[in-house]
């Protein structure tokens, strides 16, 4: 099999093909599953038995991380005033404070662990500045010290690598993390 007989779909997914026509059909099928030939399904990226992409996993975990850090910051020694004119927010589930602290610490630790390669120092800096400290996009780009295109590329790599690691280590889905003891 030669290099021209292989289609690379998602960095690691390699599909052998025999004719150039089949290659074009498979590419279309990956972009739009409705265009897949009858009897075949388009290849979908798999992550631990799930069809979610690593970037989506990262986004879900990061959203939970942000909401928990904000919630923990709000609750530090302040008593909230109650406004009787405004409607109640309703019930919002929150984990035990200790379990929320564990999730925040695990998110930070696993993210740093996923980016521990020596050649990825810049990506680790991006993770800490942009995702952990919630710095504004332009300011974070200046602090990381790279151009906008490089910053966007590194951000996608950080999301992909951390998402894979979050899934592997059990941080995703967050609901299952909080149900386990």
N, C-alpha and C positions, 0 to 999 in steps of 0.2 A: 504494500500500500504506500503510495507516495504522498507528499505533503499536499498535493492538489486534490487528493481524494478524501480530505478531512475538512469538516466544517466546525469551527469553534463557535459555540453558542454563548456560553456564559463563563468565560475564563477557564473553567475546569471541565465543562461538558464538551466532550469530543464525540462527534457522530460520523462514522465512516459512510461515504457515498460512492456509488459506482459510476454515475453519469452526471454531467454538468446540469442537466435538466432537473434531476432529483435534488441536487444541491439548491437550486433556486426555489423549488417547491418547499423544501424544508425551511429555508430562510423565511419565506413568506408565512409559513405555518407557525414559526416561532413568534413572529411579530403579531400575527392575527390568527388565533386558533380556528376561526371559521374557514380559513383558506386551506386547512390541512386536507390532504387527500382522504377520500372516504375510507373508513376502516382504520385510519391512523389518528393518533392524538398528537398534538404538538408537545414537544419536550417542555416540561416545567421545572424550574429549579427546585430542588428538594433541600430542606433544612430540617434534619431530625424528624422526618416523616411529615413535615408541614410544608405547605406551598408558599409560606411567607418568605420573603427575601430577607437577607440579613440586615439590610438598611431599614426595613419596616420594623424588624425586631428591635433594632437600636432605637428607633423613634419612639416605640411604645415604652421601652424601658426608660428612656431619657425623659419622656413626659411624666412618668410616675416619679422619677428621681426629682424633677423640678417641683412637682406639686408637694412632695414630702418635705423637701428642704424649705419651701415657702411656709408650709404648715408648721414645721418645727421652729422656724424663725418667729412666726407670729405668736407662738405659745410661750416664748421665753419671758416669764416674769411680768407679763402685761395682763391686765384685766380689761376685757373688751366692754365698751359701752353698748347698751342695748337701746335701739331706736324703736319705739313703739309704733311710729308712723309707717315704717317700711315693712313689707311682708317678710315673713321668715324664710330663710334659705331652704328649710326642709332638712331632712336627715341626710347627712353625708357620712358614709362609712370611712373610718380612719383606723389604721392598725394600732396596736399598742405602741406607745412611744419607743420602747426599746427595740421592737421589731422594725419600726420605721428607720431608726438609727442604723440597724444592721443592714437594711436594704441600701441606704445611702452609702455606707462604708463599702459594701460589696460591689456596688456599681462603680465606685471610684477605683477600688482595688482591681477588679476584673478588667476594667477599661485600661488601666495602666499596664496590667499584665499582658493584654492583647497587643499592646504597642511597644513592648520592651526591646524590640530589635535595635541594635546600635545605630543603624542607618535611618531609623525612624524617629530621631530626636525631635525633629520639627513637627511631625504628626502628633507626638506626645504633647508637645507644647501647645499645639492647636487644641487638642482634647481638653487640656487643663484650663486654658484661657477661655475658649469659646463655649465648651459644653459644661464644664464644671463651675466656672465662675460667671457664666452667662454674660460675657462681654459682648458689646455691640459688634456687628459684622465688620464694619470699617476699622474700628479700633482694634479688634482682634487681629485683623489682617496686618495692620501696622506693627503690632507687638510680635507677631510670629515672624514678620519680616520677609514676606513673599508676595509675589504678584497675585492679582485676583484669580487668574486661571489656575495657578498652582494651588492657591488656598482652596478653591472649589474642588479640585482633583483630590487633594489631601483629605478634605472633609468627607468626600465620598468613600475614600479608602478607610478612614477612621470608622465611619458608620458600618461599612461592610465587615471589617475585622472585629470590631467590638460586638456587633450583632451576632456574629458566629460564636464568639466566646460567651456571650450572655446566654445564648441558647444552649451551648454545651455545658455550662456551669449551673444551669437551673435558675437563672435570674429571670428568664422568660418562660412562660407568661407570668407577669407580676402577681396575678390572682393566685396562681398555684404556689408561688413563693411564700405568700402570706398564709396560705392554708397549711403548709408543711411546718413541722416543728423541729 
